[in-house]
Amino acid sequence: MSTAAGELAGRVALVTGGGRGIGRAISHALATRGAVVAVNWVRHEQSAKDTVAELHSLGATALAVHAPVDDPVAVTAMVDRVTKELGPISILVHNGGVASRGRLVSDTDPAEVERLLRIQAIGPHHLTKLVLPGMRTCERGDIIMISSVAAHALGAAGAPYNMAKAALEALAHTLAKEESPNGIHVNIVAPGLVASDMGDRLTAALSGGIHRHAADLDATSPFGHVCRPEEVADVVAFLVSPAAGYLTGQRIVIDGGAYPYRP
């Protein structure tokens, strides 16, 4: 089946951090189901271009767009460009983000807290505000927040990240109430450890360097493997599909049923 005939045909998606890891898998999942995908990038231009090239090879329409999510001017230009070249955005996936430094509150620079809040919550708030007018004109809208089990586990030595993801989830639940009259669904996907670049760094840190890759923990993980980016992407694709037409304000945890897991 061609991508043009998929269940998301005619819809335009914007995926922040869409060129690597979980974001790349989400971009792929949406495009192969028929969506036109704008792949946002900040530092890894080549990864975004490679992702777009891969989607083009599959017959999908895709565009790489640069904008740090915490830069209001750049984000405004990005939304204007995507809307002009592709059409109104009806699927917005807030995936872009960074990890905190793993320090106790007593050792954390306040600037780090501010930085993570800008990237993980304040930036998404502004980006959503810019996208909403166009999304309200679409037959259906979907906003997906990629959060983390950290937002409910609230582990030590991670306050900036925990706070930022909790704020992102608060935004999602508020939006779900505000935008349902406009046909817009807002849901949260909260993965545990994922075999990605960020997951590898987390694994190395928590194991004291004993393990370098999250996939090293496959044998001791639920269902025999650490969560893969594609498994997160499949849940996102479901939430924006016709099959999830009566879902909003939901938080789906993807952790194999075993969080908190420690290497």
N, C-alpha and C positions, 0 to 999 in steps of 0.2 A: 504494500500500500504506500503511495506517495505521501510525503508529509502534508501536502496540500489537502489531502482527504482525511486527515486525522481529526480526532474529537476536539482539538483546540484550534482548528483551522479558522482563520479570520481574526484571531486574537493576537495582540501585540504584548510581549512580555519584556520587562526590564529586570535583570538579575544583577544586583550589586555584587562585586567580587565574583563575577560569573565566569572567569577564565581559568580558575584553578580549584582543585579539591572538590568540596561539596558544591560550590558554585558552578563549576564546569559540568558536573554530573546533572545538576538541575537544568542548566542551559540545554544540554543534550536531551534530557527527558522531555522538556517542553517542546523543543524544536521537532523531535521525531514524532510528536503527537500533533503536529500541524501549526504550532505557534510561530510567529515571527519573533525573533529574540534579539534584544539589545544586550550585549555582554559588556557590563561595566568593568573597568579596571582602574587601578591607582598606580601601582609600581611595576606590575608585570605585564608590560605591553605585548611582548612576544607570545606569552601564554594566551592572552585574549585573542590575538590574531590567529594563533594556531587553532583555538577553539572555533572561531568563526569559519576558518578554512575547512575544518572538519564538518561543520554543519552544512556549509555550502556543498561539500562533496556528497552529502546525503540528500541533497535537493531542497534543503531548507533555506529560508531567508534569514540572514543574521547580520549584525552590525556591531563592531567594537566601539565603545564610547568611553572616553576618559573623564573622570571626575572624582576627586576625593569627596567622600560623602559628607565630610565635615566642612566643606567649602561651599557656602551658599551660592556664590557667584558661579562656580563651576557646575554645581548641581542644576541651577536654573538653566544654564546653557545646554546641559546634557538633556534635560527634559524637553526643551524647545527643539533640539535637533532630532531627538527620537520621534517626537510627535510630528514634526514636519516631514521627516523622511519615511517613517513607517506607519504613522497614524496614532490615534489616542491609545495610551497604555491601559490595558484592561487586566493585566497580571503584573503585580509588583512584588518581587521577592527581595526582602531585606536580608542578604546573606553576608555582605562585607563586614569585616570586623578584625580586631586584633586581640591578642591575649595580654593579660597583665604580667607583671614581673615575678609574681609568686612570693611577695614579701608580706610580713605581718603589718597590721595597721600601724603599729608603732614605728615601722621602718619605711613607710610608704610616703613618697613625695606627693603632696596634694595635686601637683601638676599632672601626675599620672591618672588620678581619679578624674580630673577634668577632661583629659584627653580621651579616656575610654567612654565617658558619658557623651562627649561630642560625637564620637564615631559610632557608638552602638545605640544611642537613643536620641540625642538632639538632632543629629544629621538625618536619621530616618523620619523624625517628626517633620522636619522641613521638606524632605523629599516627598513624603506622603502628601503634604499640603499642596505641593506643586502638581502632583499627579491627579489628585482627586477631581478637579473640575472636568478634565477629559474623561476620567474613568466613569463619572456619573452619567455621561452621555452614551456609554456602552450598554449593551443588553445585559451584561453581567460584568462585575468587577471582583477581583480577588487580590488580597494583600496577605502575604505570608511572611511571618517573622521567623527567621532561623535563630532560635535561642539556644539554650543549653541546659542540661540537668543541673548545672552550677546554680541556676536561678532558684532552685528549690533545695539543693543539697547545701548550698552556702558554706562550703568548706573553708577552713582556715587558710591564710596566706593567699587569698584571692579576692579581697574586698572590692577592688576597682572593677574587676570583671563581673563578679557577682552582682554588684550594684547596677552596672550598666545593663546586664541582661534582664534583671528584674524590672528596670525602668522600661526596657523595650517591651516586655510582656504587659506592663501596665498600659502602655500606649496601645497595644493590640486589643486588649479587653475594652478599653475606652472607645476605640474606633469601631469595634464590632457593634457596640450599642448605637453609636452615632450614625453609622453608614448603612445599616441594614435596610432602612426605608428607601435607600438609593440603589438597592440591588447589589451591594458590595459585601462580600464575605471576607472576614478577617480571622485568620487562624495562626496558631503557633506550632512550630515543630522544634522539639527540644531533644537533640541527640546527646548520647553519652559519648564515650570515646569512639572516634572515627579514624580509620586508617587514611590519614591525610597528612599534609605537611605539619599542620598545627597539632594533630594527634601524635605524630612522631616526636615533636618537641615536648609535648606533655608527658609522653611515655618515658622519654629519656630523663626528664627532670624528676618524675615521681619514682623512678627506679634507680636513681643515682647513677645513671649511665650504664646500668647492666643491660638494658634493652635500648636499642637505637630506633626501632620502628614499632609502631602500634601493632602491625601484623605479626610481630614476634610473639604476641600474646594470644594468637589464634587458638592454640590448643587448650588454653585454660579459660576461654571466653564462652559466653552462652552460644549455643548452636554451633560450636566449633570454630567460630571466627569473630574477630572484632568487626564492628559495623563498617560497611563499605559506603563510600559516598553515594553510590547508585541506590542503596537501600533508603537513604534519606531522600534522594531525588524522586524515587517512586512514590513516597508518601506525599511529597509536594505536588506531584503530578495528579495524584488522586484528589487532593483537596481542591484543586482548581478545575476538576473535571465535572461533567454533568452528574456523575455518580454521587458527588458531594454537594448537590444543589441545595440541601437543607441543613448544611453545617456552617456555623459561624461561632466565633468566640470560644473555639476549642483549643486545647493544648495537648498535642500528641507527643509522648515521650518515646524515643527510639533508643533503648538501652539494653535490649535483650532481657528485660525484666530483672536485672541484677545490679543496678547502681545502688550504692557507690562501689565501684570495683577499683581495686588498687593493684598496680603492677608488683 
